[in-house]
């Protein structure tokens, strides 16, 4: 007997019985969106025509994705029990003006209507359908937004043979071991190409002494902090070629004073005070490297600071290791009741290749869109915000549309802000799968990664007083939680009690991103990723060298023929953008430097990781 749509509840119940934890969002590997598309005869996008929804709901078909659209499509709520009809009516009213997605199978006379992340089970045929239930079981097939499900269906129909909607995380560790320690509170963690040779070190910032760990053979790490004479103590830290000599330097802020730790030709560091041409508010909560200037050819990066109150402070280069304040335009209307400022986010958020700045606050946000002359527009209100009590952010392209979305984790939990283009964002955590309802407060950090090398960008969240959580991306911003037994870090007993910070990065060059965690004790641990083979995993990495004239951040995307597989941010001297690859073949990298034309490079992936150094137009 084939597993038609009408048989779905029985299959879901069997899957439910086989799992140790009852939760209506558990993924059913026996019935993914691929099965749904295969077994439906008709799939339609539609909009609700009826304004006052009572018993009859008329739908206007926008497009037939599969099959043929009926002359009319009507949903009847009158025969359904009152509580079911009321629940459906509420979702339908909320979907006014937005698309819904209709599925039906002829031989079962069963249909489904996906409305704002909710599944309505229907019975009928042709264009006449009756409401049967609000079907939570179908969340096991797809838990996410209707817009994302529509794109998923289109993706499946475009290339059924190659389509995949993962139901499992595929995460394992080869080994887990302690690689170092840091005193005080860890403030930041990053992979840094300190030597400029393409090999990244692990950098951990701390107010009681930063640490720099260099990878060696067989998973060993050497703490080279004293060897390179790096004696910084950082509440905030960022890296850049601040001297314009092609070497990577550290900008370190201790809560009151900015110091540039300059790197000499022999790889050692020494402190330089950047001068008195600017004044920083005390207690800044964020600092980032940013390209300052018009068009291409910017060789010396600037800095942007986020004060605890008020607007960002931008420092532009003013000679070797010196800076001066550059005034940013004020908003037309001062933000009210936004709460405390959080660390600025610096990237191209509207896809025009120019660097933009988002200033999140606890309860609201501002976005400064960049201009070709190096200036910024007056900031506009932006949905991106932290949480009351603060939060930390990471950037990723969770739906593969080429635009950077924002992940925020903090005191009140996790938020995902979907980039809708033109500098507009929409909070979308509820329509993002299991991460939406398994959302715990008091997160200490978060990050974006690809721990299973399937190109879909995954998420991890660290917690100061409990186990970390990992979520794998099924594609199109629908996340499934990695089971606790797979995340288990039993060899690092203190990790389960809480983590200060975390990072996924490929420091060993094996083609997989390993997990680096700073425990509450200050111990630094590495969980070495294992994808089931001793040979190198496949990936494409894109980097900017430390002395590149294009400081960044720059958006780079990976494509498979006409399909964008995702976008990431790359900055001179920092870890390369990482794109895991499941299948060898021909891929394309695309990028565009500020003021320049779009560049692309064909990247054949065969049997080993590939690293591409991004260049501008010749």
Secondary structure, 3 states (H helix, E strand, C coil): CCCCHHHHHHHHHHHHHHCCCCCCCCCCCCCCHHHHHHHCCEEEEEEECCCCCCCEEEEEEEEEEECCCCCCEEEECCCCCHHHHHHHHHHHHHCCCCCEEEEEECCCCEEEEEECCEEEEEEEECCEEEEEEECHHHHHCCCCCHHHHHHHHHHHHHCCCCCCCCCCCCCCEEEEEEEEECCCCEEEEEEECCCCCCCCEEEEEECCCCEEEEECHHHCEEECCCCCCCCCCCCEEEEECCCCCCCCEEEEECCCCEEEEEECCCCCEEEEECCCCCCCCCCCCEEEEECCCCCCCCCCCEEEEECCCCCCEEEEECCCCCEEEECCCCCCCCCCCCCCECCCEEECCCCCCCCEEEEEECCCEEEECECCCCCECCCEEECCCCCCCCEEEEEECCCCCCCCEEEEEECCEEEEEEEEECCEEEECHHHCEHHHCCCCCCEEEEEEECCCCCCCCEEEEEECCCCCEEEEECCCCCEEECCHHHHCCCCCCCHHHCEEEEEEECCCCCCCCEEEEEECCCEEEEEEECCCCCCCCCEEEEECCCCCCCCCCEEEEEEECCEEEEEEEECCCECCEEEECCCCEEEEEEECCCCCCCEEEEEEECCCCEEEECCCCC
